[in-house]
Amino acid sequence: MLKHLIAGVDLPFDEERFVSGLSALMPLLGVEKLTLAHVKTLDKAEAEEARQELRGYARLLQKKLNLREVDCTVEPGLPADQLNQIASKNRADGVVILFNNHSKTYEFFLGSVALNIARTTYFPLLLLTEQPEEPTGTLMLASDGSLAASAAERFFSRLGERAQHSVIINVQTDHDRTAHERAIQDLQTRYGNDEKVEVIRAQGDPINEILQSSRYHAIDLLVLGKRGQNPLKQLMFGSTAERLCRQLKRPVLIIPPNL
């Protein structure tokens, strides 16, 4: 589970959207502790001012999310590098970033920070959005049958123990019919007797198929492996990732292959 998350925070921080998004996922993720991390090169006075501001947010989040503990840190450097280091130093279970395609910071978070972290992270990365509807307890995994997808599947299975319903989608493209059939057979062998898990075979554009299925099932969270052997491998990079995140309007959890 993701008991301790490092939250990449820009200032000023939209704690209301953060609370709205994370609170809907608490039953799935089992979060107990947050470390708010503001990564920016500041002088001594600016850094202390940022710490004071973060402490105020920490008190609000601990109360609103009913967390065991919320602490904070201010570090110089590049967010993609420092958030990994902060997570490692604190032995955290993952990193969370709030992105908001309606704000002026959207390009900063989704482009410079989120995608750079996705490329380099050794930890699960949660791209958090506000949940526009009541949570359903439904979890989705986009799987391509690769070794990287196996790591995401293992994490998905652990989260699935807390979910009301779980969906696994495997999308066949024009190039991978044999691999698709093999992956579907493997998934049905592993989950065919589990009433809580639904395995979906789809064909066409991976993004469109994932979007349609996620909307139909009203998912709370989409789980993705960081790399893959077919076009799904590009989900977390460049324009494909931005399209998915903008249109899905649901949180995305990226699982690196080393887990």
C-alpha positions as CSV (number, residue, x, y, z in Angstrom):
1,M,0.0,0.0,0.0
2,L,1.0,3.6,-0.3
3,K,1.1,4.4,3.4
4,H,3.6,7.2,3.1
5,L,3.5,9.6,0.1
6,I,5.8,12.4,-0.8
7,A,3.6,15.2,-2.2
8,G,5.2,17.6,-4.7
9,V,3.8,21.0,-3.8
10,D,3.9,24.2,-5.7
11,L,3.1,27.4,-3.7
12,P,0.5,28.6,-3.4
13,F,-1.0,25.2,-2.9
14,D,-4.5,24.3,-3.9
15,E,-5.2,22.1,-0.9
16,E,-9.0,21.9,-1.6
17,R,-8.4,20.1,-5.0
18,F,-5.7,18.0,-3.4
19,V,-8.0,16.9,-0.6
20,S,-10.9,16.3,-3.0
21,G,-8.7,14.0,-5.2
22,L,-6.8,12.1,-2.5
23,S,-9.8,11.6,-0.1
24,A,-11.6,9.6,-2.8
25,L,-8.6,7.3,-3.1
26,M,-7.9,6.8,0.6
27,P,-9.8,3.5,0.9
28,L,-7.9,2.1,-2.1
29,L,-4.4,3.4,-1.3
30,G,-4.3,3.2,2.5
31,V,-2.5,6.5,2.9
32,E,-1.5,7.3,6.5
33,K,1.3,9.9,6.2
34,L,2.2,12.7,3.8
35,T,5.4,14.7,3.4
36,L,4.8,18.0,1.6
37,A,7.9,18.8,-0.5
38,H,8.4,22.1,-2.1
39,V,11.4,21.9,-4.4
40,K,12.8,25.3,-5.5
41,T,16.1,27.1,-5.1
42,L,15.5,29.9,-2.5
43,D,17.5,32.1,-0.3
44,K,17.4,31.5,3.5
45,A,14.5,33.9,4.2
46,E,12.4,32.6,1.3
47,A,13.0,29.0,2.3
48,E,11.9,29.7,5.9
49,E,8.8,31.5,4.6
50,A,8.0,28.5,2.4
51,R,8.4,26.2,5.4
52,Q,6.0,28.2,7.4
53,E,3.4,28.1,4.6
54,L,3.8,24.4,4.2
55,R,3.4,23.8,7.9
56,G,0.0,25.6,7.7
57,Y,-1.0,23.3,4.8
58,A,0.2,20.3,6.8
59,R,-2.1,21.1,9.7
60,L,-5.0,21.5,7.3
61,L,-4.4,18.3,5.4
62,Q,-3.9,16.2,8.6
63,K,-7.2,17.3,9.9
64,K,-9.2,17.2,6.6
65,L,-7.8,13.8,5.5
66,N,-7.6,12.3,9.0
67,L,-4.0,11.3,8.6
68,R,-1.7,10.0,11.2
69,E,1.1,12.5,10.3
70,V,1.8,15.3,7.8
71,D,5.3,16.9,7.8
72,C,7.0,19.1,5.2
73,T,10.4,19.9,3.7
74,V,11.8,22.6,1.4
75,E,14.7,21.5,-0.9
76,P,16.7,23.3,-3.6
77,G,17.2,21.7,-7.0
78,L,15.1,20.1,-9.8
79,P,11.8,18.6,-8.7
80,A,12.2,15.4,-10.7
81,D,15.6,14.7,-9.0
82,Q,14.8,15.9,-5.6
83,L,11.4,14.2,-5.2
84,N,13.0,10.9,-5.9
85,Q,15.7,11.6,-3.3
86,I,13.2,12.8,-0.7
87,A,11.2,9.7,-1.2
88,S,14.3,7.5,-0.8
89,K,15.6,9.4,2.2
90,N,12.2,9.1,3.9
91,R,11.6,5.5,2.8
92,A,8.3,6.6,1.4
93,D,6.0,4.3,-0.6
94,G,5.4,6.7,-3.5
95,V,5.1,10.3,-4.8
96,V,2.0,12.2,-5.5
97,I,1.5,15.3,-7.7
98,L,-1.6,17.4,-8.2
99,F,-2.1,18.4,-11.8
100,N,-4.8,20.8,-12.9
101,N,-5.5,21.4,-16.6
102,H,-7.5,24.5,-15.7
103,S,-4.7,26.4,-14.0
104,K,-1.7,28.4,-15.1
105,T,0.6,25.8,-13.5
106,Y,-0.8,22.9,-15.7
107,E,2.1,22.9,-18.2
108,F,4.6,23.1,-15.3
109,F,3.2,20.1,-13.5
110,L,2.1,17.9,-16.3
111,G,5.1,18.7,-18.5
112,S,8.3,19.6,-16.7
113,V,7.6,17.8,-13.4
114,A,5.2,14.9,-13.9
115,L,6.7,13.5,-17.1
116,N,10.2,13.9,-15.9
117,I,9.4,12.1,-12.7
118,A,7.7,9.4,-14.8
119,R,10.8,8.9,-16.8
120,T,13.1,8.7,-13.7
121,T,11.1,7.5,-10.8
122,Y,11.9,4.5,-8.7
123,F,8.6,4.9,-6.8
124,P,5.0,4.7,-7.7
125,L,3.8,8.0,-9.0
126,L,0.3,9.2,-8.5
127,L,-0.9,11.9,-10.8
128,L,-3.8,13.3,-8.9
129,T,-7.0,15.1,-10.1
130,E,-10.1,16.2,-8.4
131,Q,-12.7,13.5,-8.4
132,P,-15.8,15.1,-10.1
133,E,-18.2,12.3,-9.0
134,E,-18.7,10.1,-6.0
135,P,-16.1,7.3,-5.8
136,T,-17.2,3.9,-7.0
137,G,-14.3,1.8,-5.6
138,T,-13.4,0.7,-9.1
139,L,-9.8,0.2,-10.1
140,M,-8.5,-0.3,-13.7
141,L,-5.2,-1.7,-15.0
142,A,-4.0,-1.1,-18.6
143,S,-1.9,-4.2,-19.4
144,D,0.1,-5.1,-22.4
145,G,1.5,-8.4,-21.1
146,S,5.0,-7.1,-20.9
147,L,7.5,-7.4,-18.0
148,A,6.8,-3.8,-17.0
149,A,3.1,-4.5,-17.0
150,S,3.8,-7.4,-14.7
151,A,5.1,-5.0,-12.0
152,A,2.0,-2.9,-12.4
153,E,-0.2,-6.0,-12.3
154,R,1.3,-7.1,-9.0
155,F,0.7,-3.7,-7.5
156,F,-2.8,-3.7,-9.0
157,S,-3.6,-7.0,-7.4
158,R,-2.6,-5.6,-4.0
159,L,-4.8,-2.6,-4.4
160,G,-7.6,-4.8,-5.7
161,E,-8.0,-6.4,-2.3
162,R,-9.4,-3.0,-1.2
163,A,-11.4,-2.3,-4.4
164,Q,-15.1,-3.0,-4.9
165,H,-14.5,-3.9,-8.5
166,S,-11.4,-4.3,-10.7
167,V,-11.0,-4.0,-14.4
168,I,-8.1,-5.1,-16.6
169,I,-8.0,-3.9,-20.2
170,N,-5.6,-5.3,-22.8
171,V,-5.8,-3.4,-26.2
172,Q,-4.8,-5.2,-29.4
173,T,-3.2,-3.1,-32.1
174,D,-2.4,-4.0,-35.7
175,H,1.1,-5.2,-34.7
176,D,0.5,-7.5,-31.7
177,R,-2.3,-9.9,-32.3
178,T,-0.3,-13.0,-31.1
179,A,1.0,-11.2,-28.0
180,H,-2.5,-9.8,-27.3
181,E,-4.1,-13.3,-27.4
182,R,-1.3,-14.7,-25.1
183,A,-1.8,-11.9,-22.6
184,I,-5.5,-12.3,-22.6
185,Q,-5.2,-16.0,-21.9
186,D,-2.7,-15.4,-19.1
187,L,-5.0,-12.8,-17.5
188,Q,-8.1,-15.1,-17.8
189,T,-6.1,-17.9,-16.2
190,R,-5.1,-15.8,-13.3
191,Y,-8.4,-13.9,-12.7
192,G,-11.1,-16.0,-14.4
193,N,-12.4,-17.3,-11.1
194,D,-12.3,-13.9,-9.3
195,E,-15.8,-12.4,-9.3
196,K,-14.3,-8.9,-8.5
197,V,-12.1,-8.8,-11.5
198,E,-13.2,-8.2,-15.1
199,V,-10.8,-8.8,-18.0
200,I,-11.6,-6.8,-21.1
201,R,-10.1,-7.5,-24.6
202,A,-10.2,-4.4,-26.9
203,Q,-8.9,-3.5,-30.3
204,G,-7.8,-0.2,-31.8
205,D,-6.2,2.9,-30.5
206,P,-5.1,2.2,-26.9
207,I,-5.9,5.7,-25.6
208,N,-9.5,5.7,-27.0
209,E,-10.2,2.2,-25.7
210,I,-8.9,3.0,-22.3
211,L,-10.9,6.3,-22.1
212,Q,-14.1,4.6,-23.2
213,S,-13.7,1.7,-20.8
214,S,-12.8,4.0,-17.9
215,R,-15.8,6.1,-18.4
216,Y,-18.1,3.1,-18.8
217,H,-16.9,1.6,-15.5
218,A,-16.6,5.0,-13.8
219,I,-13.2,4.1,-12.4
220,D,-11.5,5.8,-9.4
221,L,-7.9,5.1,-10.5
222,L,-6.0,3.9,-13.6
223,V,-2.8,1.9,-13.0
224,L,-0.1,1.9,-15.7
225,G,3.3,0.2,-16.0
226,K,6.1,2.6,-16.8
227,R,7.3,0.8,-19.9
228,G,5.9,-1.8,-22.3
229,Q,6.5,-3.6,-25.6
230,N,3.7,-2.0,-27.7
231,P,2.2,1.5,-28.1
232,L,1.0,1.4,-24.5
233,K,4.6,2.0,-23.5
234,Q,4.2,5.6,-24.7
235,L,1.3,6.4,-22.4
236,M,3.4,8.3,-19.9
237,F,5.5,10.3,-22.4
238,G,4.9,13.3,-24.5
239,S,1.6,14.3,-26.1
240,T,0.0,10.8,-25.6
241,A,0.3,11.2,-21.8
242,E,-1.1,14.7,-21.8
243,R,-4.0,13.6,-23.9
244,L,-4.8,10.7,-21.6
245,C,-4.5,12.8,-18.4
246,R,-6.6,15.7,-19.8
247,Q,-9.4,13.5,-21.2
248,L,-9.5,10.8,-18.5
249,K,-10.0,13.3,-15.6
250,R,-9.2,10.5,-13.2
251,P,-6.1,9.9,-11.2
252,V,-3.3,7.8,-12.8
253,L,-0.9,5.7,-10.9
254,I,2.4,4.9,-12.7
255,I,4.3,1.8,-11.5
256,P,8.0,1.5,-12.4
257,P,9.2,-1.9,-13.5
258,N,11.6,-2.4,-10.6
259,L,8.8,-2.9,-8.1
